[in-house]
Amino acid sequence: KPLEYERQGALVDQLRSLFADEEKSNLKELAQLNKTKFILANQLISTHPFTDANGLKRLPPLAINLNHDTAERACLEWKWDAETDVLNMWCARAVAAGEELTITYGLRSNAQLM
């Protein structure tokens, strides 16, 4: 298993034991954390956010499903509009019918993002 998976698994185990000791019944339910689902959710949240105009991380529906390509080959560009608090996306070049719409995730490689 990858080291990051083991690290996150250990975190789930720590959270389980923490919540199991809680007297409040609503937190006791968290002791039943599913390790795999937690890790997948954590990876989604940590690898897919867009940074808005105020530096906050956001997970806009649909946009988080766009795949990465290099800045030279990505066909979409994006910018968060601070005035309207909206993520704007546009085609930066002509896109052929059936071509996948891609964005760049920035300077980090896929391995660094995961």
C-alpha positions in Angstrom: 0.0 0.0 0.0 1.2 3.5 -0.7 2.5 5.4 2.3 -0.1 8.1 2.1 -2.9 5.5 2.2 -1.4 4.1 5.4 -1.0 7.6 6.9 -4.7 8.3 6.2 -5.7 4.9 7.5 -3.9 5.6 10.8 -5.7 9.0 11.0 -9.1 7.2 10.6 -8.1 4.8 13.4 -7.3 7.7 15.6 -10.6 9.4 14.8 -12.5 6.2 15.5 -11.0 5.9 19.0 -11.5 9.6 19.7 -15.2 9.5 18.7 -15.8 6.2 20.5 -14.9 7.8 23.8 -17.4 10.7 23.3 -20.4 10.8 25.5 -22.5 12.5 22.9 -24.4 10.0 20.8 -24.2 12.0 17.6 -20.4 11.8 17.7 -20.4 8.1 18.6 -21.7 7.3 15.2 -18.5 8.8 13.7 -16.6 5.9 15.4 -18.0 3.8 12.5 -15.9 5.6 9.9 -15.3 3.6 6.8 -11.5 3.8 6.2 -11.7 3.5 2.4 -14.5 6.0 2.0 -12.7 8.5 4.3 -9.5 8.2 2.3 -11.3 8.6 -1.1 -13.2 11.7 0.3 -10.0 13.1 1.7 -8.2 12.7 -1.7 -11.1 14.3 -3.5 -11.1 17.3 -1.2 -7.4 17.7 -1.2 -6.8 17.3 -4.9 -9.8 19.0 -6.6 -10.3 22.4 -5.0 -10.3 25.6 -6.9 -9.0 28.7 -5.2 -11.4 31.6 -5.2 -10.6 35.3 -5.3 -10.3 35.4 -1.5 -7.9 32.4 -1.3 -10.6 30.0 -0.1 -10.7 26.5 -1.5 -13.9 25.6 -3.3 -15.3 22.4 -4.9 -17.5 23.6 -7.7 -19.8 20.9 -9.2 -18.9 19.7 -12.7 -15.6 21.6 -12.7 -14.0 19.2 -10.3 -14.6 16.4 -12.9 -12.4 18.0 -15.5 -9.2 16.3 -16.3 -5.7 17.8 -16.2 -3.5 18.5 -19.1 -0.3 20.6 -19.5 -0.9 24.4 -19.7 0.2 24.2 -23.4 -2.4 21.5 -24.3 -5.3 22.3 -21.9 -8.3 23.8 -23.8 -10.0 25.5 -20.9 -8.9 28.4 -18.8 -10.6 29.6 -15.6 -10.7 32.4 -13.2 -12.7 33.1 -10.0 -14.7 36.3 -10.3 -14.5 38.1 -6.9 -17.3 40.4 -7.7 -19.9 37.7 -8.5 -18.2 34.9 -6.6 -18.5 32.7 -9.6 -16.0 30.3 -11.3 -15.8 31.4 -15.0 -14.4 29.0 -17.6 -13.8 29.5 -21.3 -12.2 27.8 -24.2 -8.7 29.1 -24.7 -8.4 27.6 -28.2 -10.6 25.9 -30.8 -11.9 22.6 -29.6 -12.7 19.7 -32.1 -16.0 17.9 -31.8 -15.6 15.0 -29.4 -12.4 16.4 -27.9 -12.1 16.1 -24.1 -12.3 19.5 -22.3 -9.3 19.8 -20.0 -7.8 22.3 -17.6 -4.4 22.6 -16.0 -4.2 22.0 -12.3 -1.1 24.2 -12.1 2.6 23.5 -11.8 2.3 20.3 -9.7 2.5 16.9 -11.5 -0.3 14.3 -11.1 2.0 12.4 -8.7 2.4 15.4 -6.5 -1.4 16.1 -6.5 -2.2 12.5 -5.4 
